[in-house]
Amino acid sequence: MSATMKGMSYYEVLGVHTSATETEIKKAYRKLAMKYHPDKNPDKAAGEKFKEISHAYDILTDPEKRHMYDNYGEEGLNGGSSGGMSAEEIFASFFNGLGGHSFGQFGGRSRQRRGEDIIKNFDVTLEDLYNGKTTKFHLQKDIVCPTCHGKGGKVGAMRKCIECDGCGFKIIMRRVGPGMMQRTQMTCPNCNGEGEALRERDKCKKCKGTKVVKEKKYLDIYIDKGMQDGQKIVMQGEADQEPGVETGDVIFVLKQKEHDRFEREGDDLLITVTIKLAEALCGFSKVLITHLDGRGLVISQPSGEVITPGVVKCIANEGMPHYKRSDERGNLYVKFNVEFPASMWTSPDKLQLLESVLPPRTPEDISSRPEIVDDVELIDGDFSEYGAKKGTRGNNGFKKLKFSNEYDNAASKERRALLNHKENEVLRKTVNKILVATHTKKRLKSILTTKLTECGWKRDLKRRIKDSIKAKGIHNATVDQLENDWLQYGRKSVPESIKVDLLRRIKEFIDNNVNVDSGEADIGRIDPSTEQQTT
């Protein structure tokens, strides 16, 4: 705030002579402050005037600042102070010095400080959000001491702090250069900024002078139907109490747990069900879904209407209830998987009979055949080995992998089953935690940006990868390539399915190099020549 910028000196702002005494300056300030204080005069111009007179008072009642101002003007003050008190602080300090009066005694309204809110995460199930629920939460918080009613001690025992003279803060002057002083303000350590203090013998026996005590309370939490993940439930005025402070709120943030059957998007639900091939071709009528409220939903598919694998059907008004309008609901989407029979499931005669009723085969167009054809044989293949052969260009022995259609088409629960189908106990202990979470992109990024030899696997396995292979100089092309791909696949542009298969390759590698009897990874015993041949 600069008074001279408006063509007035600090003396003119207060309406006093340049030779005015400190008493005359205080008298002038008191008169003007009562007139222009924002609580007395809401006009915007009055607020600016109040800041001007407060700043002028701050300068002229400080001997060092007044000396600098009288001799060098405002330019002399620029380096001598780094931020004085605000206009409100100056006002409070002035009237506290006159006997501790607050402005509320002059007809104004004091503004009450508000305490902090308490924010808690609260886990809920999808069933809770569908059906609604009332539950209790145990909370321990501060309350105003019921014995001393927040006074901290005996009535009338509170005395003005002698350290800060009741202001709640202390002003410290520090010389920063020739003729230059720095003024800083700090909370009074004796009264903790309250301006009042108690003697030890006068303190309340229950709260020991702290004015608050601990209380245990049970809060009733009402979870309405249709609430969303991340939605907040506010319990007003239930946070920690403090004398003279408006109590804050307790805010519960709902965190929905992952469901094993249903997925939610807004007020719509998605579920994946599996039916037999005969049902997909010939129809069915049965309870196919047990809903979140325990009801069974009978789904009928007319004979002759074929359900193809991966098709999605919709059941109207069977989704989540709308929040605050529970009579309205979203839709339930049903994704169908079709279970095919195993090989050689029936006799050749029955297969011929079946073919006679199925749509005819598509005949081969002989005219479009290539000139050279070879007879080949289909055998069962392990997709985890896809890309494990040496390439001819630029991939150092491995191609980028693509995850199987079986994984892509499976529901989240079935995906976890696919990734956990190995029965090796040692393998599950070392790698399973990583594989279970690979469908989570955030977890993938966290995993793949960590060096392979530093990832959080079983300590013995990590040590053997690092020490037995690297430190002993054993060349192992598989581990070298896995490390290179590990760093390469950490980029955002690499598809998630490729990252998943990288983990499957690591899983397969460990599976082939684990001593099951001892329960320890035995990578150090790998024959380098054998490893070279397999890659």
C-alpha positions in Angstrom: 0.0 0.0 0.0 1.5 3.3 -1.0 0.0 6.5 0.2 2.3 8.8 -1.7 1.3 7.1 -5.0 -2.0 8.9 -4.4 -0.3 12.2 -3.7 -0.7 12.0 0.0 1.9 11.5 2.7 1.3 9.1 5.6 0.8 12.1 7.9 -1.9 13.4 5.6 -3.6 10.0 5.5 -4.0 10.1 9.3 -4.7 13.9 9.3 -1.8 14.7 11.7 1.2 17.1 11.5 4.7 15.8 10.7 5.7 16.6 14.3 2.8 14.7 15.8 3.5 12.6 18.9 2.8 8.8 19.1 -0.2 9.5 21.3 -1.7 11.9 18.7 -1.1 9.4 15.9 -2.8 6.6 17.9 -5.8 8.9 18.6 -6.1 9.8 14.9 -5.9 6.2 13.9 -8.5 5.1 16.4 -11.0 7.7 15.1 -10.4 6.7 11.4 -10.4 3.0 12.0 -13.8 3.1 13.7 -15.1 5.0 10.7 -13.7 2.9 7.8 -13.5 -0.6 9.2 -15.2 -3.1 6.8 -17.5 -4.4 9.5 -18.7 -0.9 10.1 -18.6 0.4 6.6 -19.2 -2.2 3.9 -18.4 0.3 1.1 -15.5 -0.9 -1.1 -13.9 2.5 -1.0 -14.0 2.4 2.8 -12.2 -0.9 2.8 -9.3 0.6 0.7 -9.2 3.7 3.0 -9.0 1.4 6.0 -5.9 -0.4 4.5 -4.3 3.0 3.8 -4.7 4.3 7.3 -3.6 1.0 8.8 -0.4 1.1 6.7 0.3 4.7 7.6 -0.2 3.9 11.3 2.2 0.9 11.0 4.9 3.1 9.6 4.5 6.1 11.8 4.3 4.2 15.1 7.5 2.3 14.4 10.5 4.6 15.3 12.9 3.0 12.8 10.4 3.1 10.0 9.3 6.7 10.8 13.0 7.8 10.8 13.6 6.2 7.4 10.4 7.7 6.0 11.1 11.2 7.3 14.6 11.2 5.8 14.3 9.2 2.6 10.6 8.9 1.9 9.0 5.7 0.8 12.2 4.7 -1.1 14.0 4.4 2.2 11.4 1.9 3.4 11.6 -0.5 0.4 14.6 -2.4 1.7 13.9 -2.0 5.4 10.9 -4.2 5.8 9.7 -7.5 4.3 6.0 -7.5 4.8 4.4 -6.0 7.9 1.1 -6.9 9.6 -2.1 -6.9 7.7 -4.7 -4.1 8.3 -6.8 -6.5 10.4 -3.8 -7.5 12.5 -2.8 -3.9 13.1 -6.4 -3.2 14.1 -6.6 -6.2 16.5 -3.2 -5.3 18.0 -4.3 -1.7 18.6 -7.5 -2.5 20.4 -5.9 -5.3 22.4 -3.4 -2.8 23.6 -6.3 -0.7 24.8 -7.8 -3.4 27.0 -8.5 -6.4 24.8 -11.7 -5.1 23.3 -12.9 -6.9 20.2 -14.6 -5.1 17.4 -17.8 -7.0 18.1 -18.2 -4.8 21.2 -18.5 -1.8 18.8 -21.5 -3.3 16.9 -19.7 -5.2 14.2 -19.8 -9.0 13.4 -16.7 -11.1 14.1 -16.0 -13.9 11.7 -15.6 -17.3 13.3 -12.8 -19.6 12.1 -13.9 -23.0 10.7 -12.2 -26.2 11.8 -10.7 -28.7 9.4 -12.8 -31.5 7.9 -12.1 -35.2 8.5 -12.0 -37.2 5.3 -12.3 -41.0 5.4 -12.4 -43.7 2.7 -15.2 -46.1 3.2 -15.3 -49.5 1.4 -18.6 -50.7 0.0 -19.7 -53.6 -2.1 -21.8 -53.4 -5.3 -24.6 -55.1 -3.3 -24.5 -52.2 -0.8 -24.8 -49.6 -3.6 -27.6 -51.6 -5.3 -29.8 -52.4 -2.2 -28.8 -49.5 0.1 -27.4 -50.0 3.6 -27.1 -48.5 7.0 -23.9 -49.1 8.9 -22.0 -47.7 11.8 -18.6 -46.1 12.0 -16.5 -45.8 15.1 -14.9 -42.3 15.4 -12.6 -40.9 18.0 -12.4 -37.1 18.0 -11.8 -34.1 20.1 -14.7 -32.4 21.9 -14.8 -29.2 24.1 -14.0 -30.2 27.6 -17.3 -30.6 29.5 -15.7 -29.8 32.8 -14.2 -26.4 32.0 -16.4 -25.7 29.0 -13.4 -25.0 26.8 -11.8 -22.5 29.2 -8.9 -24.7 30.1 -9.1 -23.9 33.8 -11.0 -22.1 36.5 -13.3 -19.3 35.7 -11.5 -16.1 35.8 -8.1 -17.8 36.1 -7.2 -17.0 32.5 -4.8 -14.1 32.4 -3.4 -11.9 29.7 -0.2 -13.3 28.4 2.7 -11.3 29.7 5.0 -12.4 26.8 2.9 -10.8 24.0 0.8 -8.5 26.1 -2.4 -10.3 25.0 -1.8 -9.9 21.3 -1.1 -13.6 20.6 2.0 -12.7 18.5 5.4 -11.1 19.0 7.2 -8.6 16.7 10.9 -9.2 16.2 13.1 -6.5 14.7 16.3 -7.6 13.0 19.0 -5.4 11.5 19.7 -6.5 7.9 22.0 -3.7 6.8 23.2 -0.1 7.6 20.2 1.8 8.6 17.9 -1.1 7.5 15.7 -3.1 9.8 13.5 -6.2 9.1 10.3 -6.7 11.0 8.9 -10.2 11.4 5.9 -11.5 13.3 5.7 -14.9 15.1 3.1 -16.7 17.2 3.7 -16.3 20.9 5.1 -19.5 22.2 3.8 -18.9 25.8 0.1 -18.7 24.9 0.2 -20.4 21.5 -1.3 -17.3 19.9 -4.3 -17.1 22.1 -3.3 -14.0 24.0 -4.2 -15.6 27.3 -2.4 -18.1 29.5 -3.0 -20.2 32.6 -0.9 -21.0 35.6 -0.2 -24.7 36.1 -2.2 -24.8 39.3 -5.2 -23.2 37.6 -5.5 -25.7 34.8 -8.5 -28.0 34.4 -7.9 -31.4 36.0 -9.7 -33.2 33.1 -8.2 -31.6 30.0 -5.0 -30.4 31.6 -5.5 -27.0 30.1 -5.9 -28.2 26.5 -9.6 -27.2 26.5 -10.5 -30.4 24.6 -10.8 -34.1 25.5 -11.1 -37.3 23.4 -14.5 -38.8 22.8 -15.5 -42.1 21.1 -18.7 -41.9 19.0 -20.6 -44.2 16.6 -21.8 -42.5 13.5 -24.7 -43.9 11.4 -23.8 -44.0 7.7 -26.7 -44.2 5.3 -25.7 -45.6 1.9 -28.6 -44.7 -0.5 -29.5 -46.9 -3.4 -27.6 -46.0 -6.6 -24.7 -44.2 -5.0 -21.5 -44.2 -7.1 -17.9 -45.1 -6.4 -16.2 -41.9 -5.1 -19.4 -40.3 -4.0 -19.2 -38.4 -0.6 -21.4 -38.7 2.4 -21.1 -35.6 4.6 -21.7 -35.7 8.4 -22.0 -32.0 9.3 -20.4 -30.8 12.4 -18.9 -34.1 13.5 -15.2 -33.3 13.1 -12.9 -32.3 15.9 -14.2 -29.5 18.2 -12.3 -26.5 19.3 -13.4 -23.6 21.5 -14.4 -20.6 19.5 -14.1 -22.4 16.2 -16.9 -23.7 13.9 -16.7 -27.5 13.9 -15.8 -29.0 10.5 -17.5 -32.0 8.9 -16.7 -35.7 8.7 -16.7 -36.7 5.0 -16.9 -40.4 3.9 -15.7 -41.2 0.4 -17.2 -44.4 -1.0 -14.8 -46.9 -2.5 -16.5 -49.7 -4.4 -14.9 -53.1 -4.2 -14.4 -55.1 -7.4 -17.3 -57.5 -7.9 -16.6 -61.1 -9.0 -19.6 -61.2 -11.5 -20.9 -57.8 -12.3 -19.2 -54.7 -13.8 -20.7 -51.3 -13.4 -20.7 -48.3 -15.7 -22.8 -45.4 -14.5 -26.2 -47.0 -13.8 -25.7 -49.9 -16.2 -24.5 -53.3 -15.3 -22.6 -55.9 -17.3 -22.4 -59.7 -16.6 -20.8 -62.5 -18.6 -22.6 -65.9 -18.6 -21.6 -69.2 -20.2 -24.1 -71.5 -22.0 -23.8 -74.9 -23.7 -23.5 -75.2 -27.5 -26.9 -77.0 -27.5 -28.5 -74.0 -25.7 -26.9 -71.5 -28.1 -28.3 -73.4 -31.1 -31.6 -74.7 -29.8 -32.7 -72.2 -27.2 -33.3 -72.4 -23.5 -35.4 -71.1 -20.6 -33.8 -71.1 -17.1 -32.6 -69.0 -14.2 -29.3 -67.7 -15.8 -28.5 -64.8 -13.5 -28.8 -64.3 -9.7 -29.1 -60.5 -9.2 -27.5 -58.3 -6.6 -30.7 -58.4 -4.5 -30.8 -62.2 -4.5 -33.5 -62.5 -7.2 -33.1 -65.1 -9.9 -33.7 -63.8 -13.5 -35.3 -66.3 -15.9 -34.0 -65.8 -19.4 -35.7 -67.5 -22.3 -34.2 -67.8 -25.8 -36.6 -69.2 -28.5 -35.6 -72.3 -30.4 -34.0 -71.4 -33.7 -32.6 -68.1 -32.6 -28.9 -68.7 -32.4 -26.6 -67.1 -29.8 -23.1 -66.6 -31.1 -20.0 -66.4 -28.8 -19.4 -62.9 -27.6 -22.8 -61.6 -28.4 -24.3 -59.0 -26.0 -28.0 -58.9 -25.1 -29.8 -56.3 -22.9 -32.4 -56.6 -20.2 -34.1 -53.2 -19.7 -34.6 -51.7 -16.2 -32.5 -54.3 -14.4 -29.4 -52.2 -13.9 -28.5 -50.0 -10.9 -31.1 -47.8 -9.3 -30.8 -44.1 -10.1 -29.6 -42.1 -7.1 -32.5 -40.4 -5.3 -34.9 -42.0 -7.9 -34.7 -45.6 -7.0 -37.8 -46.5 -8.9 -35.9 -45.8 -12.1 -33.0 -48.1 -13.1 -30.4 -48.6 -15.8 -30.0 -51.6 -18.0 -28.4 -55.0 -17.5 -26.2 -56.1 -20.3 -25.5 -59.8 -20.7 -22.4 -61.1 -22.6 -22.6 -64.7 -23.7 -19.8 -67.2 -23.9 -20.6 -70.5 -25.6 -19.0 -73.7 -24.2 -18.0 -76.1 -27.0 -17.7 -79.9 -26.4 -14.3 -81.6 -26.1 -12.7 -83.4 -29.0 -14.1 -86.9 -29.8 -17.2 -86.2 -27.7 -19.5 -88.4 -29.7 -19.4 -91.2 -32.3 -18.8 -90.6 -36.1 -22.4 -91.7 -36.8 -23.9 -89.0 -34.6 -21.6 -86.5 -36.1 -22.9 -87.3 -39.5 -26.4 -87.0 -38.2 -25.5 -83.6 -36.7 -24.0 -82.4 -39.9 -27.2 -83.3 -41.8 -29.2 -80.8 -39.8 -26.6 -78.1 -39.6 -26.1 -75.5 -42.4 -24.1 -77.0 -45.3 -20.3 -76.5 -45.5 -18.9 -73.8 -47.7 -17.4 -75.7 -50.7 -13.8 -74.9 -51.7 -13.3 -72.9 -54.9 -10.8 -75.2 -56.7 -10.1 -72.6 -59.3 -8.7 -70.2 -56.8 -6.1 -72.7 -55.4 -2.4 -71.7 -55.6 -0.3 -73.7 -58.0 1.7 -75.3 -55.2 -0.1 -76.7 -52.1 1.3 -78.7 -49.2 -0.5 -81.0 -46.8 0.1 -80.0 -43.2 -1.0 -81.2 -39.8 -2.6 -79.2 -37.0 -1.3 -80.1 -33.5 -1.9 -78.6 -30.0 0.3 -75.5 -29.5 1.4 -73.6 -26.4 0.7 -70.0 -27.2 3.1 -68.9 -24.5 5.9 -70.0 -26.9 4.6 -67.7 -29.7 7.5 -65.4 -30.7 10.2 -67.4 -28.8 12.0 -68.4 -32.0 14.8 -66.2 -33.3 13.6 -63.6 -35.8 15.5 -62.4 -38.8 15.2 -58.7 -38.3 15.6 -56.3 -35.4 14.1 -58.1 -32.5 17.2 -59.9 -31.0 15.5 -63.3 -30.8 11.9 -62.4 -29.8 8.9 -60.9 -31.7 6.5 -58.7 -30.0 3.7 -60.9 -28.7 0.0 -60.8 -29.0 -2.3 -62.3 -26.4 -4.6 -65.2 -27.2 -8.2 -64.7 -28.3 -9.2 -66.8 -25.3 -7.9 -64.1 -23.0 -9.3 -61.2 -25.0 -12.8 -62.7 -25.0 -12.8 -63.8 -21.4 -14.5 -61.9 -18.5 -12.3 -60.4 -15.8 -12.8 -63.3 -13.4 -12.0 -65.9 -16.2 -8.9 -63.9 -17.2 -7.6 -64.2 -13.7 -8.2 -68.0 -13.9 -6.3 -68.2 -17.1 -3.4 -66.4 -15.7 -3.4 -68.7 -12.6 -4.0 -72.1 -14.3 -0.5 -73.4 -13.3 -0.5 -75.7 -10.3 3.2 -75.1 -9.3 3.2 -73.9 -5.7 6.6 -72.3 -5.9 5.7 -70.5 -9.1 2.6 -69.0 -7.5 4.6 -67.7 -4.6 7.1 -65.9 -6.9 5.1 -64.6 -9.9 1.4 -65.0 -9.3 0.9 -61.6 -7.6 2.2 -59.9 -10.7 0.2 -62.0 -13.2 -3.1 -61.5 -11.3 -2.9 -57.8 -11.7 -1.8 -57.5 -15.3 -5.2 -56.4 -16.6 -4.8 -53.3 -14.5 -3.0 -50.7 -16.7 -1.7 -48.7 -13.8 -0.2 -51.8 -12.2 1.4 -52.8 -15.5 3.1 -49.4 -15.9 4.4 -49.7 -12.3 5.7 -53.2 -12.9 7.3 -52.6 -16.3 9.1 -49.4 -15.3 11.1 -51.3 -12.7 14.3 -53.2 -13.7 13.8 -56.9 -14.1 16.4 -57.8 -11.5 15.0 -55.3 -9.0 11.3 -56.2 -9.2 9.5 -57.2 -6.0 9.6 -61.0 -6.4 10.7 -63.6 -3.9 14.0 -62.6 -2.5 15.8 -65.8 -3.3 14.7 -65.8 -7.0 15.7 -62.2 -7.4 19.1 -62.9 -5.9 19.7 -65.9 -8.2 18.8 -64.0 -11.3 21.2 -61.2 -10.4 24.1 -63.1 -8.8 24.1 -66.6 -10.5 23.7 -65.3 -14.0 25.1 -61.8 -14.1 27.8 -61.7 -11.4 29.2 -65.1 -12.4 29.4 -64.2 -16.1 27.1 -66.9 -17.3 25.6 -65.9 -20.6 21.9 -66.5 -20.7 20.2 -65.2 -23.9 16.7 -65.6 -22.4 17.3 -63.5 -19.4 19.2 -60.9 -21.4 16.3 -60.6 -23.9 13.7 -60.5 -21.1 15.5 -57.6 -19.5 15.7 -55.8 -22.8 12.0 -56.3 -23.6 11.1 -55.4 -20.0 12.6 -51.9 -20.5 11.2 -51.7 -24.1 7.7 -52.6 -23.1 7.5 -50.0 -20.3 6.5 -47.4 -22.9 2.9 -46.1 -23.0 2.6 -46.9 -26.8 3.0 -50.7 -26.3 -0.4 -52.5 -26.2 -1.4 -54.0 -22.9 -1.8 -57.5 -24.4 1.9 -57.5 -25.4 2.9 -56.5 -21.8 0.8 -59.3 -20.4 2.5 -61.8 -22.7 5.9 -60.6 -21.6 5.0 -61.6 -18.0 3.7 -64.9 -19.4 7.1 -65.5 -21.0 8.9 -64.7 -17.7 6.5 -67.1 -15.9 7.3 -69.8 -18.4 11.0 -69.2 -18.1 10.8 -69.5 -14.3 8.6 -72.6 -14.5 11.3 -74.4 -16.5 14.1 -73.5 -14.1 12.7 -74.1 -10.6 13.7 -76.8 -8.3 10.2 -78.0 -7.1 11.6 -80.4 -4.4 13.6 -77.7 -2.6 11.1 -75.0 -3.2 13.8 -72.6 -4.5 14.6 -71.2 -7.8 17.7 -72.9 -9.3 18.5 -70.6 -12.2 22.2 -70.8 -11.5 22.3 -74.4 -12.7 21.2 -73.6 -16.2 23.4 -75.0 -18.9 24.3 -72.1 -21.2 24.7 -74.3 -24.2 21.2 -75.7 -23.7 19.8 -72.3 -23.3 21.3 -71.0 -26.5 19.7 -73.9 -28.4 16.2 -73.2 -27.0 16.3 -69.6 -28.0 
